[in-house]
């Protein structure tokens, strides 16, 4: 794939957090600064998605710096989405981790590739790149249900209900 491993993990983790989103969002006033749900420990996300904790922590830091996640230390801490899943586009996640170059540079990495001096794949890649960029821009976390994450979310929801 053209995305870095960090970006793949970031997308998976954000989709996971999006599936945990409760329908009503956070309680109280919604001024846009509060997380959209309870915090989830990074260790839980790491274990459930089988992503290395240290690696995931670095990815989450990038997403936090981009304003897509918020974090809290200590008991009851972890990470949470800063906005509802339907308000976070996949494009924002990709750009936060891999930068916008994916949607601008030559697929072969050749310097100077462009309309004046196209590489052998320039015409085809330009069309695919634009199509891919549009897809990422027009798709939010809530529009990408991942049935493979459902067992983790179900187990977590059942555990929360049992402790209540």
HELIX and SHEET records of a PDB file:
HELIX    1   1 UNK A    5  UNK A   20  1                                  16    
HELIX    2   2 UNK A   42  UNK A   49  1                                   8    
HELIX    3   3 UNK A   53  UNK A   65  1                                  13    
HELIX    4   4 UNK A   85  UNK A   87  5                                   3    
HELIX    5   5 UNK A   90  UNK A   98  1                                   9    
HELIX    6   6 UNK A  100  UNK A  103  5                                   4    
HELIX    7   7 UNK A  122  UNK A  138  1                                  17    
HELIX    8   8 UNK A  141  UNK A  143  5                                   3    
HELIX    9   9 UNK A  147  UNK A  149  5                                   3    
HELIX   10  10 UNK A  150  UNK A  163  1                                  14    
SHEET    1   A 2 UNK A  69  UNK A  72  0                                        
SHEET    2   A 2 UNK A  78  UNK A  81 -1                                        
END                                                                             
